[in-house]
Amino acid sequence: MYKIDLKKNSRYKICTCGISKALPFCDNEHRDYNIKNNTKFKSVKIIIDCDVTIKMESKKWNLNEE
């Protein structure tokens, strides 16, 4: 599980494929992966309207931290 601070009026891209080197954020690693593996991974894009700290996890993420 990642605990992250998100800032008001900032845009974030969240990883859905699990191969990002910047988890939990997307670094667009899925683009080449999609081409090679005929998949359609995309990031989840969010804009925060207030400062907030959230916890995120995904079964697709190989976590090495808590």
KEVONU-946760 format. One record per residue: x negated, y negated, z of N, C-alpha, C, O in turn; residue in one letter. Coordinates in nm, 3 decimals, m for minus. Layout:
% residues N
@n_x:X; n_y:Y; n_z:Z; ca_x:X; ca_y:Y; ca_z:Z; c_x:X; c_y:Y; c_z:Z; o_x:X; o_y:Y; o_z:Z; aa:A .
...
% end
This chain:
% residues 66
@n_x:m0.084; n_y:0.117; n_z:0.000; ca_x:0.000; ca_y:0.000; ca_z:0.000; c_x:m0.089; c_y:m0.124; c_z:0.000; o_x:m0.189; o_y:m0.130; o_z:0.072; aa:M .
@n_x:m0.053; n_y:m0.220; n_z:m0.080; ca_x:m0.124; ca_y:m0.347; ca_z:m0.086; c_x:m0.043; c_y:m0.454; c_z:m0.014; o_x:0.079; o_y:m0.463; o_z:m0.032; aa:Y .
@n_x:m0.108; n_y:m0.534; n_z:0.065; ca_x:m0.047; ca_y:m0.651; ca_z:0.127; c_x:m0.107; c_y:m0.771; c_z:0.055; o_x:m0.228; o_y:m0.793; o_z:0.059; aa:K .
@n_x:m0.021; n_y:m0.849; n_z:m0.011; ca_x:m0.071; ca_y:m0.961; ca_z:m0.090; c_x:0.005; c_y:m1.089; c_z:m0.059; o_x:0.124; o_y:m1.087; o_z:m0.027; aa:I .
@n_x:m0.068; n_y:m1.199; n_z:m0.068; ca_x:m0.009; ca_y:m1.332; ca_z:m0.050; c_x:0.023; c_y:m1.389; c_z:m0.186; o_x:m0.063; o_y:m1.397; o_z:m0.273; aa:D .
@n_x:0.146; n_y:m1.430; n_z:m0.204; ca_x:0.190; ca_y:m1.491; ca_z:m0.329; c_x:0.224; c_y:m1.637; c_z:m0.302; o_x:0.285; o_y:m1.670; o_z:m0.200; aa:L .
@n_x:0.185; n_y:m1.723; n_z:m0.394; ca_x:0.201; ca_y:m1.866; ca_z:m0.376; c_x:0.315; c_y:m1.922; c_z:m0.460; o_x:0.338; o_y:m1.879; o_z:m0.573; aa:K .
@n_x:0.383; n_y:m2.019; n_z:m0.403; ca_x:0.497; ca_y:m2.086; ca_z:m0.468; c_x:0.459; c_y:m2.136; c_z:m0.607; o_x:0.351; o_y:m2.190; o_z:m0.629; aa:K .
@n_x:0.551; n_y:m2.118; n_z:m0.701; ca_x:0.540; ca_y:m2.164; ca_z:m0.839; c_x:0.424; c_y:m2.100; c_z:m0.916; o_x:0.380; o_y:m2.154; o_z:m1.018; aa:N .
@n_x:0.375; n_y:m1.988; n_z:m0.868; ca_x:0.270; ca_y:m1.915; ca_z:m0.939; c_x:0.331; c_y:m1.796; c_z:m1.011; o_x:0.429; o_y:m1.737; o_z:m0.966; aa:S .
@n_x:0.271; n_y:m1.762; n_z:m1.124; ca_x:0.317; ca_y:m1.649; ca_z:m1.204; c_x:0.224; c_y:m1.530; c_z:m1.179; o_x:0.102; o_y:m1.545; o_z:m1.177; aa:R .
@n_x:0.282; n_y:m1.413; n_z:m1.161; ca_x:0.205; ca_y:m1.292; ca_z:m1.134; c_x:0.249; c_y:m1.182; c_z:m1.230; o_x:0.366; o_y:m1.173; o_z:m1.267; aa:Y .
@n_x:0.153; n_y:m1.098; n_z:m1.269; ca_x:0.182; ca_y:m0.979; ca_z:m1.349; c_x:0.145; c_y:m0.858; c_z:m1.263; o_x:0.031; o_y:m0.844; o_z:m1.221; aa:K .
@n_x:0.242; n_y:m0.773; n_z:m1.238; ca_x:0.224; ca_y:m0.656; ca_z:m1.154; c_x:0.206; c_y:m0.532; c_z:m1.242; o_x:0.280; o_y:m0.512; o_z:m1.338; aa:I .
@n_x:0.108; n_y:m0.450; n_z:m1.209; ca_x:0.077; ca_y:m0.330; ca_z:m1.286; c_x:0.187; c_y:m0.224; c_z:m1.272; o_x:0.240; o_y:m0.203; o_z:m1.163; aa:C .
@n_x:0.220; n_y:m0.160; n_z:m1.382; ca_x:0.315; ca_y:m0.048; ca_z:m1.378; c_x:0.251; c_y:0.083; c_z:m1.423; o_x:0.310; o_y:0.190; o_z:m1.405; aa:T .
@n_x:0.131; n_y:0.075; n_z:m1.483; ca_x:0.069; ca_y:0.196; ca_z:m1.539; c_x:m0.026; c_y:0.265; c_z:m1.442; o_x:m0.046; o_y:0.387; o_z:m1.450; aa:C .
@n_x:m0.086; n_y:0.189; n_z:m1.351; ca_x:m0.179; ca_y:0.246; ca_z:m1.254; c_x:m0.324; c_y:0.249; c_z:m1.299; o_x:m0.409; o_y:0.298; o_z:m1.225; aa:G .
@n_x:m0.355; n_y:0.198; n_z:m1.418; ca_x:m0.494; ca_y:0.202; ca_z:m1.465; c_x:m0.564; c_y:0.066; c_z:m1.456; o_x:m0.681; o_y:0.055; o_z:m1.494; aa:I .
@n_x:m0.496; n_y:m0.035; n_z:m1.408; ca_x:m0.556; ca_y:m0.166; ca_z:m1.391; c_x:m0.674; c_y:m0.159; c_z:m1.295; o_x:m0.669; o_y:m0.086; o_z:m1.196; aa:S .
@n_x:m0.777; n_y:m0.234; n_z:m1.324; ca_x:m0.891; ca_y:m0.244; ca_z:m1.232; c_x:m0.869; c_y:m0.355; c_z:m1.130; o_x:m0.955; o_y:m0.381; o_z:m1.047; aa:K .
@n_x:m0.754; n_y:m0.420; n_z:m1.137; ca_x:m0.722; ca_y:m0.532; ca_z:m1.048; c_x:m0.595; c_y:m0.506; c_z:m0.967; o_x:m0.524; o_y:m0.600; o_z:m0.930; aa:A .
@n_x:m0.566; n_y:m0.379; n_z:m0.940; ca_x:m0.443; ca_y:m0.344; ca_z:m0.868; c_x:m0.425; c_y:m0.429; c_z:m0.743; o_x:m0.522; o_y:m0.457; o_z:m0.673; aa:L .
@n_x:m0.302; n_y:m0.471; n_z:m0.714; ca_x:m0.177; ca_y:m0.432; ca_z:m0.779; c_x:m0.143; c_y:m0.516; c_z:m0.902; o_x:m0.036; o_y:m0.501; o_z:m0.960; aa:P .
@n_x:m0.235; n_y:m0.603; n_z:m0.941; ca_x:m0.209; ca_y:m0.691; ca_z:m1.054; c_x:m0.249; c_y:m0.626; c_z:m1.186; o_x:m0.337; o_y:m0.540; o_z:m1.190; aa:F .
@n_x:m0.185; n_y:m0.668; n_z:m1.291; ca_x:m0.211; ca_y:m0.617; ca_z:m1.425; c_x:m0.331; c_y:m0.688; c_z:m1.485; o_x:m0.342; o_y:m0.811; o_z:m1.476; aa:C .
@n_x:m0.421; n_y:m0.613; n_z:m1.547; ca_x:m0.533; ca_y:m0.670; ca_z:m1.621; c_x:m0.527; c_y:m0.631; c_z:m1.770; o_x:m0.626; o_y:m0.643; o_z:m1.842; aa:D .
@n_x:m0.412; n_y:m0.586; n_z:m1.813; ca_x:m0.383; ca_y:m0.550; ca_z:m1.953; c_x:m0.454; c_y:m0.423; c_z:m2.001; o_x:m0.463; o_y:m0.400; o_z:m2.122; aa:N .
@n_x:m0.505; n_y:m0.342; n_z:m1.910; ca_x:m0.566; ca_y:m0.214; ca_z:m1.948; c_x:m0.465; c_y:m0.125; c_z:m2.020; o_x:m0.504; o_y:m0.038; o_z:m2.098; aa:E .
@n_x:m0.337; n_y:m0.146; n_z:m1.995; ca_x:m0.234; ca_y:m0.062; ca_z:m2.056; c_x:m0.226; c_y:m0.078; c_z:m2.208; o_x:m0.176; o_y:0.012; o_z:m2.276; aa:H .
@n_x:m0.274; n_y:m0.187; n_z:m2.261; ca_x:m0.261; ca_y:m0.211; ca_z:m2.405; c_x:m0.334; c_y:m0.105; c_z:m2.487; o_x:m0.274; o_y:m0.044; o_z:m2.576; aa:R .
@n_x:m0.461; n_y:m0.082; n_z:m2.458; ca_x:m0.535; ca_y:0.023; ca_z:m2.529; c_x:m0.480; c_y:0.161; c_z:m2.495; o_x:m0.470; o_y:0.248; o_z:m2.582; aa:D .
@n_x:m0.444; n_y:0.181; n_z:m2.369; ca_x:m0.387; ca_y:0.309; ca_z:m2.325; c_x:m0.260; c_y:0.340; c_z:m2.404; o_x:m0.240; o_y:0.453; o_z:m2.449; aa:Y .
@n_x:m0.173; n_y:0.240; n_z:m2.421; ca_x:m0.049; ca_y:0.259; ca_z:m2.497; c_x:m0.077; c_y:0.303; c_z:m2.641; o_x:m0.011; o_y:0.392; o_z:m2.693; aa:N .
@n_x:m0.175; n_y:0.241; n_z:m2.703; ca_x:m0.209; ca_y:0.274; ca_z:m2.842; c_x:m0.261; c_y:0.418; c_z:m2.851; o_x:m0.219; o_y:0.493; o_z:m2.939; aa:I .
@n_x:m0.351; n_y:0.455; n_z:m2.761; ca_x:m0.412; ca_y:0.588; ca_z:m2.765; c_x:m0.316; c_y:0.699; c_z:m2.726; o_x:m0.330; o_y:0.812; o_z:m2.773; aa:K .
@n_x:m0.219; n_y:0.669; n_z:m2.638; ca_x:m0.133; ca_y:0.773; ca_z:m2.582; c_x:0.014; c_y:0.761; c_z:m2.621; o_x:0.099; o_y:0.833; o_z:m2.569; aa:N .
@n_x:0.043; n_y:0.668; n_z:m2.713; ca_x:0.180; ca_y:0.648; ca_z:m2.759; c_x:0.277; c_y:0.626; c_z:m2.642; o_x:0.386; o_y:0.684; o_z:m2.637; aa:N .
@n_x:0.234; n_y:0.542; n_z:m2.548; ca_x:0.318; ca_y:0.505; ca_z:m2.434; c_x:0.359; c_y:0.359; c_z:m2.447; o_x:0.313; o_y:0.289; o_z:m2.537; aa:T .
@n_x:0.443; n_y:0.313; n_z:m2.358; ca_x:0.496; ca_y:0.177; ca_z:m2.366; c_x:0.490; c_y:0.105; c_z:m2.231; o_x:0.585; o_y:0.037; o_z:m2.192; aa:K .
@n_x:0.378; n_y:0.121; n_z:m2.160; ca_x:0.365; ca_y:0.050; ca_z:m2.033; c_x:0.360; c_y:m0.100; c_z:m2.056; o_x:0.302; o_y:m0.148; o_z:m2.153; aa:F .
@n_x:0.422; n_y:m0.174; n_z:m1.965; ca_x:0.420; ca_y:m0.321; ca_z:m1.963; c_x:0.405; c_y:m0.364; c_z:m1.818; o_x:0.435; o_y:m0.287; o_z:m1.726; aa:K .
@n_x:0.359; n_y:m0.485; n_z:m1.798; ca_x:0.353; ca_y:m0.538; ca_z:m1.663; c_x:0.490; c_y:m0.594; c_z:m1.624; o_x:0.573; o_y:m0.626; o_z:m1.710; aa:S .
@n_x:0.511; n_y:m0.607; n_z:m1.494; ca_x:0.629; ca_y:m0.675; ca_z:m1.442; c_x:0.584; c_y:m0.817; c_z:m1.411; o_x:0.492; o_y:m0.838; o_z:m1.333; aa:V .
@n_x:0.650; n_y:m0.914; n_z:m1.472; ca_x:0.613; ca_y:m1.053; ca_z:m1.453; c_x:0.709; c_y:m1.119; c_z:m1.355; o_x:0.831; o_y:m1.108; o_z:m1.367; aa:K .
@n_x:0.650; n_y:m1.189; n_z:m1.256; ca_x:0.733; ca_y:m1.257; ca_z:m1.156; c_x:0.680; c_y:m1.398; c_z:m1.132; o_x:0.561; o_y:m1.424; o_z:m1.146; aa:I .
@n_x:0.770; n_y:m1.488; n_z:m1.097; ca_x:0.735; ca_y:m1.624; ca_z:m1.054; c_x:0.795; c_y:m1.642; c_z:m0.916; o_x:0.914; o_y:m1.617; o_z:m0.895; aa:I .
@n_x:0.714; n_y:m1.684; n_z:m0.822; ca_x:0.755; ca_y:m1.695; ca_z:m0.683; c_x:0.803; c_y:m1.837; c_z:m0.655; o_x:0.738; o_y:m1.934; o_z:m0.694; aa:I .
@n_x:0.918; n_y:m1.850; n_z:m0.586; ca_x:0.970; ca_y:m1.983; ca_z:m0.556; c_x:0.938; c_y:m2.031; c_z:m0.414; o_x:0.980; o_y:m2.139; o_z:m0.374; aa:D .
@n_x:0.863; n_y:m1.949; n_z:m0.339; ca_x:0.816; ca_y:m1.991; ca_z:m0.208; c_x:0.694; c_y:m1.907; c_z:m0.171; o_x:0.678; o_y:m1.795; o_z:m0.220; aa:C .
@n_x:0.607; n_y:m1.960; n_z:m0.085; ca_x:0.492; ca_y:m1.882; ca_z:m0.039; c_x:0.543; c_y:m1.762; c_z:0.039; o_x:0.633; o_y:m1.775; o_z:0.123; aa:D .
@n_x:0.486; n_y:m1.645; n_z:0.012; ca_x:0.533; ca_y:m1.524; ca_z:0.078; c_x:0.421; c_y:m1.419; c_z:0.080; o_x:0.337; o_y:m1.415; o_z:m0.009; aa:V .
@n_x:0.422; n_y:m1.337; n_z:0.181; ca_x:0.333; ca_y:m1.221; ca_z:0.188; c_x:0.420; c_y:m1.097; c_z:0.172; o_x:0.520; o_y:m1.081; o_z:0.242; aa:T .
@n_x:0.383; n_y:m1.011; n_z:0.081; ca_x:0.462; ca_y:m0.890; ca_z:0.057; c_x:0.373; c_y:m0.767; c_z:0.060; o_x:0.251; o_y:m0.776; o_z:0.046; aa:I .
@n_x:0.435; n_y:m0.653; n_z:0.078; ca_x:0.367; ca_y:m0.525; ca_z:0.069; c_x:0.419; c_y:m0.455; c_z:m0.055; o_x:0.540; o_y:m0.451; o_z:m0.080; aa:K .
@n_x:0.326; n_y:m0.399; n_z:m0.134; ca_x:0.364; ca_y:m0.333; ca_z:m0.258; c_x:0.295; c_y:m0.198; c_z:m0.266; o_x:0.181; o_y:m0.181; o_z:m0.222; aa:M .
@n_x:0.366; n_y:m0.102; n_z:m0.323; ca_x:0.305; ca_y:0.026; ca_z:m0.352; c_x:0.375; c_y:0.091; c_z:m0.469; o_x:0.490; o_y:0.059; o_z:m0.500; aa:E .
@n_x:0.305; n_y:0.181; n_z:m0.533; ca_x:0.360; ca_y:0.254; ca_z:m0.646; c_x:0.296; c_y:0.393; c_z:m0.650; o_x:0.177; o_y:0.408; o_z:m0.622; aa:S .
@n_x:0.374; n_y:0.491; n_z:m0.684; ca_x:0.317; ca_y:0.626; ca_z:m0.694; c_x:0.220; c_y:0.636; c_z:m0.811; o_x:0.144; o_y:0.732; o_z:m0.819; aa:K .
@n_x:0.221; n_y:0.540; n_z:m0.902; ca_x:0.128; ca_y:0.538; ca_z:m1.015; c_x:m0.011; c_y:0.485; c_z:m0.975; o_x:m0.108; o_y:0.509; o_z:m1.047; aa:K .
@n_x:m0.021; n_y:0.413; n_z:m0.863; ca_x:m0.147; ca_y:0.352; ca_z:m0.822; c_x:m0.229; c_y:0.450; c_z:m0.742; o_x:m0.178; o_y:0.512; o_z:m0.649; aa:W .
@n_x:m0.355; n_y:0.465; n_z:m0.776; ca_x:m0.449; ca_y:0.546; ca_z:m0.701; c_x:m0.515; c_y:0.455; c_z:m0.599; o_x:m0.614; o_y:0.388; o_z:m0.630; aa:N .
@n_x:m0.463; n_y:0.453; n_z:m0.478; ca_x:m0.507; ca_y:0.359; ca_z:m0.377; c_x:m0.630; c_y:0.408; c_z:m0.301; o_x:m0.638; o_y:0.524; o_z:m0.260; aa:L .
@n_x:m0.724; n_y:0.318; n_z:m0.283; ca_x:m0.841; ca_y:0.346; ca_z:m0.204; c_x:m0.846; c_y:0.258; c_z:m0.080; o_x:m0.944; o_y:0.259; o_z:m0.006; aa:N .
@n_x:m0.742; n_y:0.183; n_z:m0.058; ca_x:m0.737; ca_y:0.090; ca_z:0.054; c_x:m0.597; c_y:0.085; c_z:0.111; o_x:m0.503; o_y:0.139; o_z:0.053; aa:E .
@n_x:m0.583; n_y:0.020; n_z:0.224; ca_x:m0.450; ca_y:m0.002; ca_z:0.283; c_x:m0.437; c_y:m0.144; c_z:0.323; o_x:m0.333; o_y:m0.185; o_z:0.375; aa:E .
% end
